[in-house]
Amino acid sequence: MYESFPLRQDVPEQEKWDLRYLIQDDAAYDAAITKIQQDVDAFVAKWTDHIQKAEDLPTLFVDYEKVLADLYIIGSYAELDVETDQTNEAAAIRASDFSTIAAKIDAKLSFVMSDLLALSNEVLEQAKQLAPTYAHYIKRLIDQKAHQLSPETERVLASLSGTFQAAYGLYNTTKLVDLKFPDFTVDGENYPLNYNLFEGDWELESNTAVRRAAFDAFSKQLRHYLHTTAKTYQTHVQTEKTMADLRGYDSVIDYLLDEQEVDRTLYNRQIDVTMKELAPHMRRYAKLLQKVHGLENMTFADLKISLDPSYEPSITIPESKEYLKKALGVMGEDYLQMIDDSFEQRWIDFAQNEGKSTGAFCASPYGSHSYILISWTSRMNEVFVLAHELGHAGHFRYAQREQSLLNSESSTYFVEAPSTMNEMLMANHLLQNSEDPRFKRWVISTIVARTYYHNFVTHLLEAAFQRKVYEKIDAGQSLSASILNDLKRSVLEEFWGDAVDINDGAELTWMRQPHYYMGLYPYTYSAGLTISTQVSQRILKEGDTAVQDWIRTLEAGGTKSPVDLAKMAGIDLTTDQPLQDTIAFIGDLITQLEELTEQIGD
């Protein structure tokens, strides 16, 4: 049934994304590299020592955005290619070379921020009046002034930007190139194993013996790189702490939250309330899985199994498009056109091949359409994954169309709301179009297992672990493999209580998540899902009025804070209510699963 993944060169073209919309070919890439360096030099010559008064800023911003837009397109071409095949040496070298070039460009351009932040608040306030389009961006500049260093220091830090990202590169190389998995054996039969097979298939496998054997074999191989990965992570967080200290923050957490326009209140609330109030509901869900599957004990390795694995249909890529168009049709014709374009123009990389990055993501360089990476398994739940990534694509489509580059990107606190919104719309559509108890149970269990367990629980537990890590770093303590394992195990045990056995290997899950190298990203999944859950309920009750509010929110891009963006969509994040309502909603879904299971008679 399962075979090792093919090499990238053996994958059908139709299953690969088409990067030619960014750069036509390698020759065009080389030409673009030459041109961007010339353009940067021309920009530097024009603006050095000429950012002095409010009247300068409107033109400066336009020129600056043009350089950045071209740079992002070129960088996306270099970086996306290697994501589909980490073993492609030519692509890896190109990505590494671009990182070096980009660091030099960053150093040359660092004077822009230094000179802007050297302007008085009075001048910056005047610039708001002259360039109202950039009002929020200028406000962020004023907020940033307290943490800006000398121009020379900023130039040095910019030139080291590639080095600061080195830990993430080392992590990916270890994970996707060096780490190899031998086959594992169950009852005399051999099964292939790699990262994508484990996370895309074996974790969901209904055969308990095979699933647990895969977990053990996977964990055994992870351990071979335990200390290297721990050292890599230690290097990353220590770099973040150094930057926080240099910029005058009391804590690395405050340093990372500042970029998100969020304070500790929202951050801690998301973690603390969820750990306390969602845990009882998810323990009920774990017990339900244990009962339905007849498991003597429920282990961490069993948490991703389907409630009804024999029922989940398989689905082809073309069929997924039709599901998406029906479910997301409520968003309007323009949104549906985006879905058509994403398939017809090959925005999406569906292929499963050796060396491909795990998981799924959406990259949306300004001035181009989005690119979505996914490893298609033909399971129906992949439609939810694809809907999620198209939510990101839709968000940036609206934001980039309505906003200039410096105004287009919203805070990462908000960025997972549009993606998880699409999962909710998919679920709403499926539930509204069937009265069959078994199908309804499958849909609800998919929402719980895919949307909420993955986004709300898995990533939130990562956030709780991550907070403990940064607290140690802030206290001047170092990390080690054993400390990281203990921290992860303690978080899992606190959340799951006695409902789930935290078996050996569960503590290693911190080794699997690239989000740890992206600042305080993990908790934003549950934050975004809190927003999207509440807005999706508004859409169910109010229809197009709520849809139009949501579209206007997406169009606002980065022109408002996360709290103000949520307010545009009708959600008040200054209180606990949206989070508590969302947790209650999850609890109600699990109650429905218990009732439907009783009705069906499993």
Phi and psi in degrees as a GROMACS rama.xvg file:
@    title "Ramachandran Plot"
@    xaxis  label "Phi"
@    yaxis  label "Psi"
@TYPE xy
-106.902  134.089  TYR-2
-124.615  157.829  GLU-3
-60.7913  151.763  SER-4
-69.8415  147.077  PHE-5
-74.7193  166.828  PRO-6
-72.3605  156.766  LEU-7
-57.1813  -38.7412  ARG-8
-66.0893  -18.4607  GLN-9
-97.2326  2.93421  ASP-10
-85.8415  136.338  VAL-11
-56.9615  140.23  PRO-12
-57.4477  -34.9542  GLU-13
-66.6942  -17.1295  GLN-14
-93.3146  0.12889  GLU-15
-107.529  151.119  LYS-16
-74.9682  160.497  TRP-17
-112.199  101.458  ASP-18
-77.9458  -1.55555  LEU-19
-66.598  -17.6756  ARG-20
-68.2657  -21.2251  TYR-21
-88.8319  -59.8679  LEU-22
-137.353  133.051  ILE-23
-63.4172  -43.338  GLN-24
-164.959  -176.97  ASP-25
-63.4276  -36.0427  ASP-26
-64.4222  -42.3352  ALA-27
-65.1796  -34.9621  ALA-28
-62.51  -46.6051  TYR-29
-60.0066  -40.8384  ASP-30
-66.265  -38.8975  ALA-31
-66.3628  -37.0818  ALA-32
-61.9303  -44.7943  ILE-33
-61.4095  -44.9595  THR-34
-66.4325  -42.4897  LYS-35
-64.2165  -35.3847  ILE-36
-67.4041  -36.7833  GLN-37
-68.0678  -41.8896  GLN-38
-64.0094  -39.7232  ASP-39
-63.7417  -43.89  VAL-40
-61.7862  -39.6613  ASP-41
-66.4515  -40.1865  ALA-42
-62.4988  -45.5403  PHE-43
-60.6104  -44.3133  VAL-44
-62.6664  -37.2939  ALA-45
-71.8886  -37.8591  LYS-46
-108.682  -11.2298  TRP-47
-60.0583  126.559  THR-48
66.1637  16.6669  ASP-49
-121.987  15.5369  HIS-50
-104.692  86.3524  ILE-51
-128.941  -26.904  GLN-52
-137.6  164.616  LYS-53
-57.5355  -35.5136  ALA-54
-65.8627  -19.9097  GLU-55
-74.7483  -27.1436  ASP-56
-68.7401  -41.9249  LEU-57
-54.8438  -45.7659  PRO-58
-70.7847  -39.4223  THR-59
-55.7039  -48.2658  LEU-60
-60.1398  -41.5815  PHE-61
-63.9357  -46.3604  VAL-62
-63.1976  -42.303  ASP-63
-63.2333  -43.6929  TYR-64
-62.5365  -37.3265  GLU-65
-62.7348  -44.7221  LYS-66
-64.0235  -45.6835  VAL-67
-64.6088  -39.8771  LEU-68
-60.9955  -46.0179  ALA-69
-63.3542  -40.1462  ASP-70
-63.8757  -40.459  LEU-71
-66.5431  -37.6434  TYR-72
-63.3675  -47.6094  ILE-73
-63.1037  -44.4276  ILE-74
-63.2542  -38.1318  GLY-75
-63.5644  -41.3584  SER-76
-60.1401  -44.5629  TYR-77
-68.5719  -41.0904  ALA-78
-83.5006  -34.5319  GLU-79
-70.5793  -34.8652  LEU-80
-58.679  -44.1268  ASP-81
-73.0699  -21.9944  VAL-82
-64.348  -27.9848  GLU-83
-85.2768  -13.0116  THR-84
-162.838  92.5732  ASP-85
-67.6238  -14.0899  GLN-86
-87.1524  -5.24503  THR-87
-76.715  101.557  ASN-88
-63.9316  -39.1816  GLU-89
-63.5047  -42.8862  ALA-90
-66.6454  -39.3454  ALA-91
-64.0242  -41.6027  ALA-92
-65.4849  -41.9281  ILE-93
-62.0665  -42.7258  ARG-94
-64.0773  -40.7074  ALA-95
-66.85  -42.3428  SER-96
-62.5912  -40.4468  ASP-97
-63.8209  -39.3737  PHE-98
-57.9837  -40.8123  SER-99
-65.7194  -44.4587  THR-100
-64.4376  -43.4536  ILE-101
-63.1106  -37.4996  ALA-102
-62.7735  -40.333  ALA-103
-66.4061  -39.4108  LYS-104
-66.1196  -42.4985  ILE-105
-57.4916  -42.0068  ASP-106
-63.2216  -42.4026  ALA-107
-64.9423  -35.5455  LYS-108
-87.9753  -5.89925  LEU-109
-61.7141  -22.8901  SER-110
-63.1396  -25.7812  PHE-111
-59.6708  -52.8605  VAL-112
-66.3158  -40.6689  MET-113
-59.5808  -44.7821  SER-114
-71.1172  -37.1356  ASP-115
-63.2569  -43.7125  LEU-116
-77.8384  -11.6726  LEU-117
-80.9269  -15.553  ALA-118
-70.2305  149.472  LEU-119
-69.9987  158.785  SER-120
-60.2346  -33.0012  ASN-121
-63.0795  -43.3668  GLU-122
-65.3887  -41.9133  VAL-123
-65.8083  -37.7481  LEU-124
-65.1667  -37.8535  GLU-125
-62.9753  -39.421  GLN-126
-62.74  -32.3624  ALA-127
-58.0309  -39.6172  LYS-128
-71.6464  -35.6406  GLN-129
-77.7022  -29.7531  LEU-130
-132.875  69.349  ALA-131
-59.7607  -23.647  PRO-132
-58.6546  -31.1469  THR-133
-101.716  19.7652  TYR-134
-58.8147  -45.6665  ALA-135
-69.0799  -38.4359  HIS-136
-61.0688  -42.0607  TYR-137
-67.8538  -37.5594  ILE-138
-58.4751  -41.77  LYS-139
-64.8594  -33.9118  ARG-140
-62.8574  -44.2305  LEU-141
-61.7972  -42.1768  ILE-142
-63.3356  -32.2616  ASP-143
-78.7816  -17.8545  GLN-144
-56.4552  -35.749  LYS-145
-64.9239  -19.2551  ALA-146
-114.243  8.71699  HIS-147
-81.554  139.763  GLN-148
-98.573  -179.198  LEU-149
-63.355  153.804  SER-150
-53.6108  -41.8982  PRO-151
-65.6621  -41.4996  GLU-152
-63.5839  -43.0283  THR-153
-62.623  -36.782  GLU-154
-66.0761  -42.1857  ARG-155
-63.9586  -44.7196  VAL-156
-62.9316  -39.9528  LEU-157
-63.5894  -38.6918  ALA-158
-68.0757  -20.0123  SER-159
-95.9798  8.25125  LEU-160
-58.7222  -37.9821  SER-161
-64.7882  -37.7234  GLY-162
-65.1442  -38.4595  THR-163
-63.7507  -25.7804  PHE-164
-91.317  0.518224  GLN-165
-62.6085  -35.2145  ALA-166
-60.2986  -41.7573  ALA-167
-64.6581  -39.2838  TYR-168
-63.5118  -41.9224  GLY-169
-63.087  -42.2307  LEU-170
-57.6752  -48.458  TYR-171
-65.1392  -38.2805  ASN-172
-64.2147  -44.1653  THR-173
-60.8498  -46.5334  THR-174
-71.6139  -43.6749  LYS-175
-106.447  -11.5647  LEU-176
-116.425  -57.0668  VAL-177
-75.8394  -35.2653  ASP-178
-77.4421  113.74  LEU-179
-116.794  144.317  LYS-180
-115.53  122.514  PHE-181
-74.1896  162.172  PRO-182
-59.6479  154.266  ASP-183
-117.362  158.729  PHE-184
-121.712  135.307  THR-185
-135.37  121.902  VAL-186
51.8356  42.2833  ASP-187
81.5146  -1.80462  GLY-188
-106.237  135.012  GLU-189
-88.9233  141.575  ASN-190
-128.528  132.427  TYR-191
-73.6025  157.059  PRO-192
-145.607  133.245  LEU-193
-154.854  -179.98  ASN-194
-57.6077  -50.371  TYR-195
-68.0591  -37.123  ASN-196
-64.7043  -40.8986  LEU-197
-65.4149  -50.693  PHE-198
-77.8946  -24.136  GLU-199
-94.0166  -22.587  GLY-200
-130.504  -56.6697  ASP-201
-67.0361  -32.8949  TRP-202
-65.5225  -23.446  GLU-203
-100.153  -1.20715  LEU-204
-61.1828  130.773  GLU-205
-78.6464  -23.1856  SER-206
-73.8137  111.66  ASN-207
-62.3026  -41.313  THR-208
-62.2591  -43.1999  ALA-209
-68.7728  -45.1654  VAL-210
-59.1805  -48.0988  ARG-211
-71.9105  -33.4767  ARG-212
-66.2559  -39.2042  ALA-213
-63.1167  -42.3166  ALA-214
-60.9442  -44.1732  PHE-215
-66.074  -42.7348  ASP-216
-66.184  -40.9201  ALA-217
-63.1212  -46.0795  PHE-218
-64.8979  -37.4603  SER-219
-60.6927  -42.1586  LYS-220
-71.8568  -37.0218  GLN-221
-56.627  -39.9526  LEU-222
-59.8828  -27.817  ARG-223
-62.2462  -24.4214  HIS-224
-114.304  18.5775  TYR-225
-59.6351  -51.1306  LEU-226
-73.6088  -35.2417  HIS-227
-63.5971  -44.4507  THR-228
-67.276  -37.8442  THR-229
-63.3304  -42.3533  ALA-230
-65.8938  -38.7716  LYS-231
-62.0172  -45.1878  THR-232
-66.6541  -42.1599  TYR-233
-56.6531  -42.8735  GLN-234
-60.6663  -42.728  THR-235
-63.8205  -51.9949  HIS-236
-69.4263  -31.3374  VAL-237
-68.3914  -34.3514  GLN-238
-63.5567  -43.8716  THR-239
-60.9914  -40.6562  GLU-240
-65.1896  -40.8764  LYS-241
-60.6651  -43.8982  THR-242
-64.4558  -39.5976  MET-243
-62.1775  -43.2617  ALA-244
-64.6942  -45.1626  ASP-245
-58.3971  -37.3708  LEU-246
-91.022  4.72871  ARG-247
84.0081  22.8265  GLY-248
-88.8114  144.038  TYR-249
-70.3244  -28.5857  ASP-250
-141.076  147.665  SER-251
-64.1656  -29.1807  VAL-252
-64.0693  -44.733  ILE-253
-63.6346  -38.5195  ASP-254
-59.3568  -45.2136  TYR-255
-76.1884  -31.9933  LEU-256
-71.8379  -30.9424  LEU-257
-58.3061  -39.9669  ASP-258
-63.4514  -28.5074  GLU-259
-86.3409  -3.4501  GLN-260
59.2455  40.6207  GLU-261
-133.813  143.781  VAL-262
-102.99  -179.861  ASP-263
-62.2952  -27.2997  ARG-264
-59.3774  -51.9175  THR-265
-67.9037  -39.5187  LEU-266
-63.7405  -52.7355  TYR-267
-67.1912  -36.9853  ASN-268
-59.2758  -44.7778  ARG-269
-59.8213  -40.3884  GLN-270
-76.9959  -50.7987  ILE-271
-67.4253  -45.3915  ASP-272
-66.5056  -40.7046  VAL-273
-66.5133  -45.0546  THR-274
-58.0072  -36.957  MET-275
-84.7927  -46.5894  LYS-276
-94.999  -26.8688  GLU-277
-83.2158  -29.1093  LEU-278
-51.693  -46.8897  ALA-279
-59.8333  -37.4934  PRO-280
-66.3099  -44.7285  HIS-281
-70.2004  -27.8761  MET-282
-66.8108  -36.5147  ARG-283
-62.7641  -40.0365  ARG-284
-64.4856  -41.5914  TYR-285
-62.3098  -40.2787  ALA-286
-67.2307  -34.7443  LYS-287
-66.3105  -43.8555  LEU-288
-58.7141  -44.1043  LEU-289
-61.0237  -41.9006  GLN-290
-66.8653  -48.8363  LYS-291
-63.317  -38.4386  VAL-292
-88.8842  -1.2188  HIS-293
61.9482  38.7808  GLY-294
-84.9343  135.748  LEU-295
-66.481  -38.4973  GLU-296
-140.337  149.928  ASN-297
-99.7355  120.506  MET-298
-111.09  168.092  THR-299
-58.6923  -32.2081  PHE-300
-69.5439  -10.7934  ALA-301
-101.907  -3.01705  ASP-302
-71.7328  -17.8456  LEU-303
-102.272  7.1106  LYS-304
-70.8486  153.242  ILE-305
-76.6528  147.366  SER-306
-66.6921  -29.5598  LEU-307
-141.089  74.3968  ASP-308
-64.6479  -25.0918  PRO-309
-76.0867  -13.3521  SER-310
-95.4688  -30.7158  TYR-311
-57.9452  119.832  GLU-312
-77.0082  154.513  PRO-313
-86.5546  160.166  SER-314
-147.831  141.515  ILE-315
-87.1404  166.752  THR-316
-62.2827  -46.9956  ILE-317
-60.9523  -37.3797  PRO-318
-64.1196  -34.8716  GLU-319
-62.6647  -34.6587  SER-320
-62.0541  -41.6667  LYS-321
-66.8727  -40.5853  GLU-322
-59.8712  -45.2945  TYR-323
-61.5461  -42.7816  LEU-324
-66.9382  -37.2893  LYS-325
-69.6664  -44.1448  LYS-326
-71.0845  -37.0409  ALA-327
-98.359  7.12098  LEU-328
-59.5692  -26.2212  GLY-329
-59.8196  -22.5718  VAL-330
-78.3314  -11.3844  MET-331
106.795  170.536  GLY-332
-63.6841  -37.3262  GLU-333
-62.7433  -39.7826  ASP-334
-66.2361  -40.0928  TYR-335
-64.6526  -36.0717  LEU-336
-63.3144  -37.3986  GLN-337
-61.35  -40.6237  MET-338
-63.77  -44.6463  ILE-339
-58.3192  -46.4698  ASP-340
-62.0756  -39.0212  ASP-341
-63.3931  -33.2107  SER-342
-82.6248  -47.6905  PHE-343
-70.47  -32.3628  GLU-344
-98.1073  5.46656  GLN-345
58.4729  56.791  ARG-346
-76.8498  -17.2544  TRP-347
-110.469  132.346  ILE-348
-100.831  101.646  ASP-349
-86.665  -19.9416  PHE-350
-57.9348  148.458  ALA-351
-109.221  115.176  GLN-352
-146.915  160.858  ASN-353
-60.4226  139.435  GLU-354
84.9893  -2.51582  GLY-355
-77.8818  142.59  LYS-356
-59.8124  148.715  SER-357
-84.0371  168.668  THR-358
72.3027  -153.633  GLY-359
-145.322  150.451  ALA-360
-156.794  166.904  PHE-361
-128.461  123.831  CYS-362
-106.519  133.254  ALA-363
-132.69  73.2569  SER-364
-63.6102  137.356  PRO-365
-61.2131  131.812  TYR-366
95.504  -1.25171  GLY-367
-135.733  171.242  SER-368
-77.8505  172.677  HIS-369
-77.5931  162.221  SER-370
-127.323  130.941  TYR-371
-117.637  127.518  ILE-372
-105.224  130.85  LEU-373
-153.422  152.33  ILE-374
-111.156  103.271  SER-375
-73.3695  122.843  TRP-376
-107.438  -3.65437  THR-377
71.6151  8.23133  SER-378
-79.9103  146.335  ARG-379
-60.8112  -30.4717  MET-380
-67.3079  -14.4028  ASN-381
-64.5945  -23.1634  GLU-382
-64.4587  -37.4275  VAL-383
-65.7639  -39.6736  PHE-384
-62.4506  -45.7389  VAL-385
-66.2934  -39.6485  LEU-386
-59.8938  -40.1809  ALA-387
-58.3103  -51.509  HIS-388
-67.8875  -34.478  GLU-389
-67.9325  -24.2931  LEU-390
-63.1813  -41.1963  GLY-391
-62.4414  -45.1747  HIS-392
-60.3329  -43.5045  ALA-393
-64.2548  -41.2404  GLY-394
-57.5155  -51.0998  HIS-395
-73.5169  -25.828  PHE-396
-62.3079  -48.4783  ARG-397
-67.6126  -46.0438  TYR-398
-65.1073  -43.4271  ALA-399
-72.7933  -26.7762  GLN-400
-72.7963  -32.6039  ARG-401
-98.1952  -20.1334  GLU-402
-122.825  152.29  GLN-403
-73.7937  169.829  SER-404
-56.4908  -47.4395  LEU-405
-66.6526  -15.9877  LEU-406
-106.484  1.00385  ASN-407
-88.3187  -25.7766  SER-408
-99.5809  118.871  GLU-409
-78.6067  166.828  SER-410
-58.5632  146.522  SER-411
-64.4777  -18.2473  THR-412
-60.9345  -34.3599  TYR-413
-95.212  -19.2679  PHE-414
-65.5615  -23.2455  VAL-415
-88.1589  -1.9393  GLU-416
-67.5567  -48.7799  ALA-417
-62.8828  -32.6171  PRO-418
-71.2987  -48.9005  SER-419
-70.8878  -24.7836  THR-420
-56.3129  -43.5192  MET-421
-63.8886  -34.5967  ASN-422
-63.8988  -40.0379  GLU-423
-66.7998  -40.0726  MET-424
-65.1658  -37.3528  LEU-425
-61.9325  -46.1713  MET-426
-63.8201  -44.3796  ALA-427
-57.741  -43.6222  ASN-428
-62.5922  -47.5608  HIS-429
-64.2763  -39.4546  LEU-430
-69.9855  -33.4305  LEU-431
-74.6728  -14.4144  GLN-432
-113.241  22.9201  ASN-433
-158.282  141.23  SER-434
-111.186  1.19405  GLU-435
-68.6094  121.464  ASP-436
-57.9978  -38.3747  PRO-437
-70.8386  -38.9559  ARG-438
-66.8851  -42.4435  PHE-439
-60.3224  -40.4629  LYS-440
-64.9554  -39.3405  ARG-441
-62.1189  -45.145  TRP-442
-62.4276  -48.7409  VAL-443
-64.5593  -40.1092  ILE-444
-66.318  -32.2114  SER-445
-67.5947  -40.3301  THR-446
-60.8335  -45.4982  ILE-447
-67.4963  -47.0013  VAL-448
-76.2701  -38.5111  ALA-449
-93.3633  -54.6169  ARG-450
-73.4429  -52.1509  THR-451
-88.3322  -44.4361  TYR-452
-63.6973  -45.2633  TYR-453
-69.6483  -52.2483  HIS-454
-83.8622  -39.6975  ASN-455
-88.8625  -37.0075  PHE-456
-94.8412  -59.6794  VAL-457
-54.4758  -51.4503  THR-458
-71.3054  -30.8556  HIS-459
-68.7172  -38.5226  LEU-460
-66.1559  -33.6596  LEU-461
-62.5321  -39.8053  GLU-462
-65.9242  -40.5722  ALA-463
-63.5951  -40.3487  ALA-464
-64.2412  -45.2036  PHE-465
-61.9801  -39.3303  GLN-466
-62.2924  -40.5767  ARG-467
-62.8746  -38.8739  LYS-468
-60.8735  -49.3316  VAL-469
-68.2774  -30.8399  TYR-470
-63.2968  -38.4224  GLU-471
-66.8303  -43.8173  LYS-472
-62.8457  -42.5334  ILE-473
-61.9009  -31.3607  ASP-474
-82.3143  3.30037  ALA-475
82.7728  15.1342  GLY-476
-93.7  156.172  GLN-477
-97.9009  165.368  SER-478
-108.886  155.839  LEU-479
-145.409  170.074  SER-480
-58.7915  -44.4644  ALA-481
-67.3195  -37.2151  SER-482
-65.6035  -45.2196  ILE-483
-62.2108  -41.6729  LEU-484
-61.4405  -43.6882  ASN-485
-65.7343  -40.4273  ASP-486
-63.2488  -44.8363  LEU-487
-65.1162  -43.5415  LYS-488
-62.8847  -39.786  ARG-489
-63.8332  -38.746  SER-490
-66.2474  -44.3776  VAL-491
-63.0212  -42.5661  LEU-492
-67.4127  -37.7235  GLU-493
-63.4723  -42.595  GLU-494
-74.7515  -45.4223  PHE-495
-88.6577  -14.9156  TRP-496
55.5061  -139.903  GLY-497
-91.4995  8.12089  ASP-498
-77.4905  -23.9908  ALA-499
-135.706  132.612  VAL-500
-79.163  121.693  ASP-501
-85.5672  86.2433  ILE-502
-73.8689  163.403  ASN-503
-56.1555  131.785  ASP-504
108.78  -26.5153  GLY-505
-62.5842  -34.6222  ALA-506
-68.0589  -14.7184  GLU-507
-84.4803  -2.06087  LEU-508
-63.9056  -19.1591  THR-509
-63.1198  -21.9913  TRP-510
-75.0205  -14.4573  MET-511
-97.5476  -9.82256  ARG-512
-106.767  113.209  GLN-513
-69.496  -16.6389  PRO-514
-61.2229  -22.7439  HIS-515
-64.32  -17.2195  TYR-516
-98.1028  15.9307  TYR-517
-127.367  36.882  MET-518
71.0667  -152.116  GLY-519
-85.9337  61.0805  LEU-520
-83.9606  -39.9943  TYR-521
-53.5895  -42.6425  PRO-522
-69.6419  -19.6298  TYR-523
-69.3716  -18.6271  THR-524
-63.4853  -48.6361  TYR-525
-69.2844  -33.3531  SER-526
-63.205  -47.4569  ALA-527
-64.438  -37.9346  GLY-528
-70.4801  -28.918  LEU-529
-61.6966  -45.7077  THR-530
-64.2827  -48.5656  ILE-531
-68.2867  -33.3773  SER-532
-61.038  -45.9923  THR-533
-69.6458  -39.2499  GLN-534
-69.1058  -37.3845  VAL-535
-63.7883  -33.6335  SER-536
-68.2552  -35.9943  GLN-537
-61.6666  -42.4892  ARG-538
-63.8564  -39.9742  ILE-539
-61.2007  -38.3595  LEU-540
-86.8657  -36.9008  LYS-541
-110.246  -13.0225  GLU-542
67.6649  -131.688  GLY-543
-64.4222  -28.3744  ASP-544
-58.8772  -46.0079  THR-545
-69.2169  -36.9819  ALA-546
-60.6415  -46.3279  VAL-547
-65.6394  -37.0617  GLN-548
-60.1897  -40.2157  ASP-549
-68.0243  -43.5265  TRP-550
-62.1181  -41.4548  ILE-551
-63.4184  -34.3234  ARG-552
-65.4131  -43.8415  THR-553
-63.342  -39.8124  LEU-554
-65.8448  -23.3278  GLU-555
-68.9993  -20.2222  ALA-556
55.2626  -122.43  GLY-557
-105.243  24.8418  GLY-558
-86.0898  -1.9132  THR-559
-140.394  160.889  LYS-560
-73.1303  165.129  SER-561
-58.4758  -38.8368  PRO-562
-63.4709  -42.0629  VAL-563
-72.7258  -34.3845  ASP-564
-62.3728  -46.2143  LEU-565
-61.4435  -37.6484  ALA-566
-62.8427  -37.8974  LYS-567
-58.4873  -33.4072  MET-568
-89.9216  3.39547  ALA-569
91.5489  18.7188  GLY-570
-120.669  131.869  ILE-571
-102.423  102.831  ASP-572
-83.7045  -1.3342  LEU-573
-79.8479  -5.03214  THR-574
-119.303  168.687  THR-575
-76.5953  -12.7956  ASP-576
-58.6853  -47.6614  GLN-577
-58.581  -41.1996  PRO-578
-67.0049  -44.611  LEU-579
-66.1035  -37.7437  GLN-580
-64.6411  -38.2042  ASP-581
-67.282  -42.3279  THR-582
-63.2293  -40.3735  ILE-583
-63.6824  -37.2131  ALA-584
-62.8302  -43.3651  PHE-585
-62.7646  -43.1751  ILE-586
-59.4686  -39.1117  GLY-587
-66.7682  -38.2028  ASP-588
-60.1687  -42.5454  LEU-589
-67.9386  -36.5739  ILE-590
-61.5939  -42.3196  THR-591
-61.068  -38.5478  GLN-592
-64.0646  -41.1356  LEU-593
-63.2175  -42.8628  GLU-594
-69.0874  -43.0477  GLU-595
-65.3248  -37.4573  LEU-596
-64.2973  -39.8078  THR-597
-65.4578  -40.7102  GLU-598
-65.7281  -42.4901  GLN-599
-71.0517  -33.338  ILE-600
96.5138  19.8137  GLY-601
